[in-house]
Amino acid sequence: MKACANISALWKTIAVIGTVLVAISAIGQLAVIASPEWESSREKYLWPAKIPYPKDDPYSKAKFELGRTLFFDPILSGSKSLSCASCHNPSLSWGDGQPRAVGLAHERLPTRCPTLLSVAWVPKLGWSGQFPDLESVAMTPITSPKMMNLPENVMVERLSAIPGYVAAFNNAFHAAQIDRRQIEQALATYERSILPTSAPFDRWIDGDRTAINKSAQRGFELFNGKANCAACHSGWAFTDSSFHDIGSAQNDDVGRGKLFPNSMTLRYAFKTPTLRDVARRGPYMHDGSVPTLSAVIDLYDRGGIDRPSRATEIYPLGLSGVEKADLIAFLETLTGRPDVRPSPVLPR
């Protein structure tokens, strides 16, 4: 009986010690999370509290639902075989997975189809920033003969001939007739809802110290330090939404330089893309010319093409093989689960 009592006391002691160790570990973790350095870093990556909508195109549920239906409806292409979602596929991180966009004639276009992730926060759209807002984007791919090839007047006629669409437009805009501006606003309202899904990095930055491994944590330090990635890929969406020549483009497309031909710094400058879901969105660059994340890291490590327009943030880095692997490990933590959105029932 005395031996049993001793064993019982021993187990109680072990339990108390275990509880104390867990408490100490928790306190240590909280201390890390609550430190000024951690809070300062964490604040840079906090998601916005709400989606921004412009004053002249405010959110409404009716407009959102109409935009979602239009986004998935192939009626917006000349052959009725392509929808917006054909190139901006939710399960492919709102891109198409192709090196360069493909139009109705199966012809490769000059640039990649950009992802729509976090597009509500992008002030200028397009690889060259040629679109001043989201509302101004839609008609270019819809009406372009090389993309969806649907003239504006035919688009309006098609939608106006479908009672379900007439009712949906009237519900959203309280207008007697369907017009181009309504289509642009409905699509933009839906597209502003497109957000990345939560990734391991988000759980880690919120305090789960086991959400990403040690290699990825070292990669995060490199990302913000020696590798200088955060100079352009900043904030919760991992983009400054600006334009830089990173020393990769070599063809006749000079990017934002087309709009500002007298600017040397904007020659070969293209939009900084978000790094959200980056591991799932290869190949890379505006023209899909870099096949893998490893090749991307190698490009930045070399410093790209040394020329007058090359951004000051781009220079040879001298990364080791381990450092490159750590950077890739970190970038992989920015990818969340695939976004599955069922197609809506189309009006008829």
The 8 nearest C-alpha neighbors of each residue, nearest first, counted from 0:
[[1, 3, 2, 4, 5, 6, 7, 8],
 [0, 2, 4, 3, 5, 6, 7, 8],
 [3, 1, 5, 4, 0, 6, 7, 8],
 [4, 2, 0, 6, 5, 1, 7, 8],
 [3, 5, 7, 1, 2, 6, 8, 0],
 [4, 6, 2, 8, 7, 3, 9, 1],
 [7, 5, 9, 3, 8, 4, 2, 10],
 [8, 6, 4, 10, 9, 5, 3, 11],
 [7, 9, 5, 11, 6, 10, 4, 12],
 [10, 8, 6, 12, 7, 11, 5, 13],
 [11, 9, 13, 7, 12, 8, 14, 6],
 [10, 12, 14, 8, 9, 13, 15, 7],
 [11, 13, 9, 15, 10, 14, 16, 8],
 [14, 12, 10, 16, 11, 15, 17, 9],
 [15, 13, 17, 11, 12, 16, 10, 18],
 [14, 16, 18, 12, 17, 13, 19, 11],
 [15, 17, 19, 13, 18, 14, 20, 12],
 [18, 16, 14, 20, 15, 19, 13, 21],
 [17, 19, 15, 21, 16, 20, 22, 14],
 [18, 20, 22, 16, 17, 21, 23, 15],
 [21, 19, 23, 17, 22, 18, 24, 16],
 [22, 20, 24, 18, 23, 19, 25, 17],
 [21, 23, 19, 25, 20, 24, 26, 18],
 [22, 24, 20, 26, 25, 21, 27, 19],
 [25, 23, 27, 21, 22, 26, 20, 28],
 [26, 24, 22, 28, 27, 23, 29, 21],
 [25, 27, 29, 23, 28, 24, 30, 22],
 [28, 26, 30, 24, 25, 29, 23, 31],
 [27, 29, 25, 31, 30, 26, 24, 32],
 [30, 28, 32, 26, 31, 27, 33, 25],
 [29, 31, 27, 33, 28, 32, 34, 26],
 [30, 32, 28, 34, 29, 33, 27, 37],
 [33, 31, 29, 30, 37, 34, 28, 206],
 [32, 34, 30, 31, 29, 38, 35, 37],
 [33, 35, 37, 31, 36, 32, 30, 38],
 [36, 34, 38, 37, 39, 33, 32, 40],
 [37, 35, 39, 34, 38, 40, 33, 31],
 [38, 36, 40, 34, 39, 35, 32, 41],
 [39, 37, 41, 35, 40, 36, 42, 34],
 [40, 38, 36, 42, 37, 41, 35, 43],
 [41, 39, 37, 38, 42, 43, 36, 44],
 [40, 42, 38, 43, 44, 39, 204, 37],
 [41, 43, 45, 44, 39, 40, 38, 37],
 [44, 42, 234, 41, 40, 45, 235, 39],
 [43, 45, 235, 234, 42, 41, 46, 40],
 [46, 44, 42, 43, 235, 47, 41, 234],
 [45, 47, 235, 44, 48, 236, 49, 234],
 [48, 46, 49, 45, 50, 235, 44, 51],
 [47, 49, 46, 50, 45, 51, 235, 44],
 [50, 48, 47, 51, 46, 52, 192, 119],
 [49, 51, 52, 119, 191, 48, 47, 192],
 [52, 50, 49, 119, 53, 120, 191, 57],
 [51, 53, 57, 58, 50, 54, 56, 119],
 [54, 52, 56, 55, 57, 51, 58, 132],
 [53, 55, 56, 57, 52, 58, 51, 184],
 [54, 56, 53, 57, 52, 184, 58, 134],
 [57, 55, 53, 54, 184, 52, 58, 188],
 [58, 56, 52, 54, 53, 55, 59, 188],
 [59, 57, 188, 52, 56, 60, 62, 63],
 [58, 60, 62, 61, 63, 57, 171, 188],
 [59, 61, 63, 62, 64, 58, 171, 65],
 [62, 60, 171, 64, 59, 63, 65, 170],
 [61, 63, 171, 65, 185, 59, 60, 64],
 [62, 64, 189, 60, 66, 61, 65, 188],
 [65, 63, 67, 61, 66, 62, 60, 68],
 [66, 64, 62, 68, 67, 63, 185, 61],
 [67, 65, 186, 185, 63, 69, 189, 68],
 [66, 68, 70, 64, 65, 69, 189, 63],
 [69, 67, 65, 66, 70, 71, 343, 72],
 [68, 70, 66, 72, 71, 67, 65, 186],
 [69, 71, 67, 83, 68, 72, 66, 84],
 [70, 72, 84, 82, 69, 68, 83, 342],
 [71, 73, 69, 74, 82, 70, 68, 75],
 [74, 72, 82, 79, 81, 75, 80, 76],
 [73, 75, 79, 72, 76, 82, 77, 80],
 [74, 76, 73, 82, 154, 72, 141, 149],
 [77, 75, 147, 79, 149, 74, 78, 81],
 [76, 78, 149, 148, 79, 147, 75, 74],
 [77, 79, 80, 76, 81, 148, 103, 74],
 [80, 78, 73, 74, 76, 77, 81, 75],
 [79, 81, 78, 73, 76, 82, 74, 77],
 [82, 80, 73, 76, 85, 79, 147, 83],
 [81, 83, 73, 85, 84, 72, 71, 75],
 [82, 84, 70, 85, 86, 87, 71, 81],
 [83, 85, 87, 88, 82, 86, 71, 70],
 [86, 84, 82, 83, 87, 81, 88, 95],
 [85, 87, 95, 84, 88, 94, 83, 112],
 [88, 86, 93, 94, 84, 85, 95, 83],
 [87, 89, 93, 84, 91, 94, 90, 86],
 [90, 88, 93, 92, 91, 338, 339, 87],
 [89, 91, 337, 338, 92, 88, 339, 93],
 [92, 90, 88, 93, 89, 94, 95, 96],
 [91, 93, 89, 90, 94, 276, 88, 114],
 [94, 92, 87, 89, 88, 114, 91, 115],
 [95, 93, 87, 114, 88, 91, 92, 86],
 [94, 96, 86, 97, 87, 88, 91, 112],
 [97, 95, 94, 280, 91, 281, 98, 282],
 [96, 98, 99, 95, 100, 111, 282, 287],
 [99, 97, 287, 282, 111, 286, 96, 100],
 [100, 98, 111, 110, 97, 287, 108, 286],
 [99, 101, 112, 111, 108, 107, 110, 97],
 [102, 100, 107, 105, 106, 108, 99, 103],
 [103, 101, 146, 105, 145, 104, 106, 147],
 [102, 104, 105, 146, 147, 145, 101, 106],
 [103, 105, 106, 102, 145, 101, 146, 107],
 [106, 104, 102, 103, 101, 107, 145, 146],
 [105, 107, 104, 101, 102, 108, 103, 145],
 [108, 106, 101, 100, 99, 105, 109, 102],
 [107, 109, 100, 110, 99, 101, 106, 102],
 [110, 108, 99, 286, 107, 111, 100, 252],
 [111, 109, 286, 99, 285, 108, 100, 112],
 [112, 110, 99, 100, 286, 285, 98, 113],
 [111, 113, 100, 94, 99, 114, 95, 110],
 [114, 112, 111, 94, 115, 125, 126, 87],
 [113, 115, 94, 93, 116, 112, 92, 87],
 [114, 116, 118, 93, 117, 113, 193, 87],
 [115, 117, 194, 118, 114, 193, 195, 93],
 [118, 116, 194, 119, 120, 193, 115, 195],
 [117, 119, 115, 121, 120, 116, 191, 193],
 [120, 118, 191, 117, 121, 51, 50, 190],
 [119, 121, 118, 117, 122, 51, 50, 191],
 [120, 122, 118, 119, 123, 240, 124, 117],
 [123, 121, 120, 132, 124, 131, 240, 119],
 [124, 122, 128, 131, 121, 130, 132, 125],
 [125, 123, 128, 130, 129, 132, 131, 121],
 [124, 126, 128, 127, 129, 130, 123, 270],
 [125, 127, 270, 269, 128, 285, 124, 254],
 [126, 128, 255, 254, 125, 129, 269, 270],
 [129, 127, 125, 124, 123, 130, 126, 255],
 [128, 130, 127, 125, 124, 131, 123, 258],
 [129, 131, 124, 128, 132, 123, 135, 136],
 [132, 130, 123, 124, 129, 135, 122, 128],
 [133, 131, 134, 135, 130, 123, 124, 122],
 [132, 134, 135, 136, 187, 124, 131, 130],
 [133, 135, 183, 187, 132, 136, 184, 137],
 [134, 136, 133, 132, 130, 137, 131, 138],
 [137, 135, 133, 134, 138, 139, 130, 132],
 [138, 136, 139, 135, 140, 183, 141, 134],
 [137, 139, 141, 140, 142, 136, 135, 183],
 [138, 140, 141, 137, 142, 143, 136, 135],
 [141, 139, 143, 146, 142, 138, 147, 137],
 [140, 142, 147, 138, 139, 149, 143, 148],
 [141, 143, 149, 148, 150, 139, 140, 138],
 [142, 144, 148, 146, 140, 145, 139, 141],
 [145, 143, 148, 146, 142, 147, 149, 103],
 [146, 144, 143, 102, 148, 103, 147, 104],
 [145, 147, 102, 143, 140, 144, 103, 148],
 [148, 146, 76, 141, 149, 140, 103, 77],
 [149, 147, 144, 142, 77, 143, 146, 76],
 [148, 150, 77, 142, 76, 141, 147, 154],
 [151, 149, 142, 153, 152, 154, 148, 141],
 [150, 152, 154, 153, 155, 149, 142, 179],
 [151, 153, 155, 154, 150, 156, 149, 157],
 [154, 152, 156, 150, 155, 151, 157, 149],
 [155, 153, 151, 157, 152, 156, 150, 158],
 [156, 154, 152, 158, 153, 157, 159, 178],
 [155, 157, 153, 159, 154, 158, 152, 160],
 [158, 156, 154, 160, 155, 159, 153, 161],
 [157, 159, 155, 160, 161, 156, 164, 154],
 [160, 158, 156, 157, 161, 165, 155, 177],
 [159, 161, 157, 158, 156, 162, 165, 164],
 [160, 162, 164, 163, 159, 347, 158, 165],
 [163, 161, 165, 164, 166, 160, 347, 159],
 [164, 162, 346, 166, 347, 161, 165, 167],
 [163, 165, 167, 166, 162, 161, 346, 168],
 [164, 166, 162, 168, 163, 167, 159, 169],
 [165, 167, 169, 163, 164, 168, 170, 162],
 [168, 166, 164, 170, 169, 165, 171, 163],
 [169, 167, 171, 165, 170, 166, 172, 164],
 [168, 170, 173, 166, 172, 174, 167, 171],
 [171, 169, 167, 168, 173, 172, 166, 61],
 [170, 172, 61, 62, 168, 169, 173, 167],
 [171, 173, 169, 174, 168, 170, 181, 62],
 [174, 172, 169, 170, 171, 175, 168, 176],
 [175, 173, 172, 169, 176, 177, 168, 170],
 [174, 176, 169, 173, 177, 165, 168, 172],
 [177, 175, 174, 178, 159, 165, 169, 168],
 [178, 176, 155, 159, 168, 181, 175, 179],
 [179, 177, 181, 180, 155, 176, 182, 183],
 [178, 180, 182, 181, 183, 177, 155, 151],
 [181, 179, 183, 182, 178, 184, 134, 185],
 [182, 180, 184, 183, 179, 178, 185, 177],
 [181, 183, 179, 185, 180, 184, 186, 178],
 [184, 182, 180, 134, 186, 181, 185, 187],
 [183, 185, 187, 181, 186, 182, 134, 188],
 [184, 186, 66, 62, 188, 182, 187, 183],
 [185, 187, 66, 189, 183, 188, 184, 190],
 [188, 186, 190, 184, 189, 134, 185, 133],
 [189, 187, 185, 191, 186, 63, 190, 184],
 [188, 190, 63, 66, 186, 187, 191, 192],
 [189, 191, 187, 192, 193, 188, 186, 118],
 [192, 190, 119, 188, 189, 193, 118, 187],
 [193, 191, 190, 189, 194, 188, 50, 119],
 [194, 192, 191, 190, 116, 117, 115, 195],
 [193, 195, 117, 116, 192, 196, 191, 118],
 [196, 194, 116, 197, 275, 117, 193, 335],
 [195, 197, 335, 336, 198, 194, 338, 337],
 [196, 198, 335, 201, 195, 199, 336, 202],
 [197, 199, 335, 200, 201, 334, 333, 196],
 [200, 198, 332, 202, 201, 210, 211, 203],
 [199, 201, 203, 332, 198, 202, 333, 204],
 [202, 200, 204, 198, 203, 199, 205, 197],
 [201, 203, 205, 199, 200, 207, 204, 210],
 [204, 202, 207, 200, 210, 206, 205, 201],
 [203, 205, 201, 206, 202, 41, 200, 207],
 [206, 204, 202, 203, 201, 207, 41, 32],
 [205, 207, 203, 204, 208, 32, 202, 28],
 [208, 206, 203, 209, 210, 202, 205, 204],
 [207, 209, 203, 210, 206, 211, 28, 204],
 [210, 208, 207, 211, 212, 203, 206, 202],
 [209, 211, 203, 199, 207, 208, 202, 212],
 [212, 210, 209, 215, 199, 203, 200, 332],
 [211, 213, 215, 214, 216, 209, 210, 328],
 [214, 212, 216, 215, 217, 211, 218, 325],
 [213, 215, 325, 217, 216, 212, 218, 328],
 [216, 214, 329, 328, 218, 217, 212, 213],
 [217, 215, 213, 219, 218, 214, 212, 220],
 [218, 216, 220, 214, 219, 215, 325, 213],
 [217, 219, 326, 325, 215, 221, 329, 216],
 [218, 220, 222, 216, 217, 221, 329, 215],
 [221, 219, 217, 223, 218, 222, 224, 216],
 [220, 222, 224, 218, 225, 226, 223, 219],
 [223, 221, 219, 228, 226, 220, 224, 227],
 [222, 224, 229, 220, 221, 227, 228, 219],
 [225, 223, 221, 227, 222, 226, 220, 228],
 [224, 226, 221, 227, 223, 222, 316, 220],
 [225, 227, 221, 222, 228, 224, 316, 223],
 [228, 226, 224, 225, 229, 230, 223, 222],
 [229, 227, 222, 230, 226, 232, 231, 223],
 [230, 228, 232, 233, 223, 231, 227, 222],
 [229, 231, 228, 227, 232, 233, 312, 223],
 [232, 230, 229, 239, 233, 238, 228, 271],
 [233, 231, 238, 237, 229, 228, 239, 230],
 [232, 234, 237, 229, 238, 231, 239, 230],
 [235, 233, 237, 44, 43, 236, 238, 232],
 [234, 236, 44, 237, 46, 45, 43, 233],
 [237, 235, 234, 238, 273, 275, 117, 274],
 [238, 236, 232, 233, 234, 273, 274, 235],
 [239, 237, 232, 233, 273, 240, 236, 271],
 [238, 240, 241, 231, 233, 232, 271, 237],
 [241, 239, 238, 271, 121, 270, 242, 272],
 [240, 242, 239, 270, 271, 243, 238, 231],
 [241, 243, 270, 269, 268, 271, 240, 244],
 [244, 242, 268, 269, 310, 245, 270, 241],
 [243, 245, 268, 309, 267, 310, 246, 308],
 [246, 244, 247, 309, 243, 310, 313, 303],
 [245, 247, 303, 304, 244, 309, 248, 305],
 [246, 248, 303, 245, 304, 249, 244, 298],
 [249, 247, 250, 267, 246, 253, 252, 244],
 [248, 250, 247, 251, 252, 267, 246, 253],
 [249, 251, 252, 248, 253, 267, 247, 286],
 [252, 250, 253, 249, 248, 254, 267, 257],
 [253, 251, 250, 254, 267, 248, 249, 257],
 [252, 254, 267, 256, 266, 251, 257, 255],
 [255, 253, 267, 127, 256, 268, 269, 252],
 [256, 254, 127, 257, 268, 258, 265, 269],
 [255, 257, 266, 265, 259, 260, 254, 253],
 [258, 256, 255, 260, 259, 254, 253, 266],
 [259, 257, 256, 255, 260, 129, 127, 254],
 [258, 260, 256, 261, 262, 257, 255, 265],
 [259, 261, 256, 257, 262, 258, 266, 263],
 [262, 260, 259, 263, 256, 265, 266, 258],
 [261, 263, 265, 260, 264, 259, 256, 266],
 [262, 264, 266, 308, 265, 261, 307, 256],
 [265, 263, 308, 262, 266, 309, 310, 307],
 [266, 264, 256, 268, 262, 263, 255, 267],
 [265, 267, 256, 253, 268, 263, 264, 308],
 [268, 266, 253, 254, 244, 265, 248, 256],
 [269, 267, 244, 243, 265, 242, 254, 266],
 [270, 268, 242, 126, 254, 127, 243, 255],
 [271, 269, 242, 126, 241, 272, 127, 240],
 [270, 272, 240, 241, 238, 242, 269, 239],
 [273, 271, 270, 238, 274, 240, 232, 237],
 [272, 274, 238, 237, 275, 236, 271, 232],
 [275, 273, 277, 237, 276, 272, 236, 333],
 [274, 276, 277, 333, 273, 334, 236, 195],
 [334, 277, 275, 279, 278, 333, 274, 335],
 [276, 278, 274, 280, 275, 279, 334, 333],
 [277, 279, 331, 276, 280, 334, 281, 330],
 [280, 278, 277, 276, 281, 334, 91, 92],
 [281, 279, 277, 278, 96, 282, 276, 92],
 [282, 280, 283, 279, 291, 290, 96, 278],
 [281, 283, 290, 287, 98, 289, 291, 280],
 [282, 284, 287, 289, 281, 290, 288, 285],
 [285, 283, 287, 286, 288, 289, 282, 111],
 [284, 286, 111, 110, 287, 126, 283, 269],
 [285, 287, 110, 111, 288, 284, 99, 98],
 [288, 286, 98, 283, 282, 284, 289, 285],
 [287, 289, 286, 284, 290, 283, 282, 98],
 [290, 288, 283, 287, 282, 291, 294, 295],
 [289, 291, 282, 283, 288, 281, 294, 287],
 [292, 290, 294, 293, 282, 289, 281, 295],
 [293, 291, 295, 294, 296, 327, 290, 278],
 [292, 294, 296, 291, 295, 297, 327, 323],
 [293, 295, 297, 291, 292, 296, 298, 289],
 [294, 296, 292, 298, 293, 297, 289, 291],
 [295, 297, 293, 299, 298, 294, 300, 292],
 [298, 296, 300, 294, 295, 299, 301, 293],
 [299, 297, 295, 301, 296, 300, 303, 294],
 [300, 298, 302, 296, 301, 297, 303, 295],
 [299, 301, 316, 297, 315, 302, 298, 296],
 [302, 300, 315, 298, 299, 303, 297, 316],
 [301, 303, 314, 315, 299, 300, 313, 298],
 [304, 302, 246, 301, 247, 298, 299, 305],
 [303, 305, 246, 306, 247, 302, 309, 245],
 [304, 306, 303, 309, 246, 307, 302, 314],
 [305, 307, 309, 308, 304, 246, 303, 310],
 [308, 306, 309, 263, 305, 264, 310, 266],
 [309, 307, 264, 263, 306, 266, 310, 244],
 [308, 310, 244, 306, 307, 246, 245, 305],
 [311, 309, 312, 244, 313, 243, 245, 308],
 [310, 312, 313, 309, 314, 308, 245, 243],
 [311, 313, 310, 314, 230, 227, 231, 245],
 [314, 312, 311, 310, 302, 245, 309, 299],
 [313, 315, 302, 316, 312, 301, 311, 299],
 [316, 314, 302, 301, 300, 317, 299, 313],
 [317, 315, 300, 318, 314, 226, 301, 302],
 [316, 318, 315, 300, 319, 301, 226, 225],
 [319, 317, 316, 322, 323, 300, 320, 226],
 [320, 318, 322, 321, 323, 317, 324, 316],
 [319, 321, 323, 322, 324, 318, 325, 317],
 [322, 320, 324, 319, 323, 325, 318, 326],
 [321, 323, 325, 319, 324, 320, 318, 326],
 [324, 322, 326, 320, 325, 321, 319, 318],
 [323, 325, 321, 327, 322, 326, 328, 320],
 [324, 326, 218, 328, 214, 322, 323, 327],
 [327, 325, 218, 329, 323, 328, 324, 322],
 [326, 328, 330, 324, 329, 325, 331, 323],
 [329, 327, 215, 325, 331, 326, 330, 324],
 [328, 330, 215, 218, 326, 332, 327, 331],
 [331, 329, 327, 332, 333, 328, 326, 278],
 [330, 332, 328, 329, 333, 278, 334, 327],
 [331, 333, 199, 200, 329, 330, 334, 198],
 [334, 332, 331, 275, 198, 330, 276, 200],
 [276, 335, 333, 198, 332, 331, 275, 278],
 [336, 334, 198, 196, 197, 276, 337, 333],
 [335, 337, 196, 338, 334, 198, 197, 276],
 [338, 336, 90, 339, 335, 92, 91, 89],
 [339, 337, 90, 89, 336, 340, 196, 92],
 [338, 340, 90, 89, 337, 341, 336, 88],
 [339, 341, 338, 342, 89, 90, 343, 88],
 [342, 340, 343, 339, 344, 89, 71, 338],
 [341, 343, 71, 340, 344, 68, 345, 67],
 [344, 342, 68, 345, 341, 71, 67, 72],
 [343, 345, 346, 342, 68, 347, 72, 341],
 [344, 346, 343, 68, 347, 72, 163, 71],
 [347, 345, 163, 164, 344, 161, 162, 68],
 [346, 163, 161, 162, 345, 164, 160, 344]]
